[in-house]
Amino acid sequence: MWWFQQGLSFLPVALVVWSAASFVFSYITAIVLHHVDPLVPYISDTGTIPPERCLFGIMLNISAFLGMATMYVRYKQVYALNPEKSKIIKLNKFGLSLGLMSCFGLCIIANFQKCILYYIHVVGACLTFGVGAIYMLVQTVLSYLMQPEVHSKDIFWIRLTTLLWCCSSIVSMFISSVVLYSGLYGTNLVQKLHWDPQEKGYTAHLISTVSEWSLAFSFLSFFLTYIRDFQKISLHTVVSLHGQTLYNTPQSFVTDEQTLLIAGSI
């Protein structure tokens, strides 16, 4: 059995590989068609013009689904390992809520392009990266609270380092973007896909784009730390039948409280 076949480790692997592929494929397509400059464009710029826009959208939607699945399994794992620790349980629920919000933001990014609906796209980016960074913080704190009984100190330090990488990328991107779009270097820069290195504002643009790519890969690196944890968990489905046929059940067999036909447990 290969390492990615153990438990549910294929989930974070699939999330990271698929998400990275969505960035790379849309970037290559945009470069080949000369829609953006080869030197570190915004990730969103590589998914603005068809056909790469279609590829970018559908692949990021799938990434959002994989992200939700990964975060839910992580939530169930932490809950199962700490069934009687109220502090960890509350923090774990909060983390799941943040994770789902972040995935919803990714769907917004995928379906509302930067050059078409800029402000909605920015809202999606704030949900994905801003709320996602808080999700990373919560998971890092959980890793700290669960050591050394459940987590080793090494995994905590790795996640903390990745979190600091993420936060530094956010700060760098925010400052450079504020400078770039302050009006000092012209207007309608949001629509601009091609930059001349001799132009004013090119340095701020380059810092902003490098920070965005750095931020994206800090997220992917964080989910790589789930692989070892997910190797120790599996998913089972329990089927419970409440009748021998698919017709209406006689009243005498109907219980007071209706339950689900199919229930899943981890």
Disulfide bonds with the S-S distance in Angstrom:
none
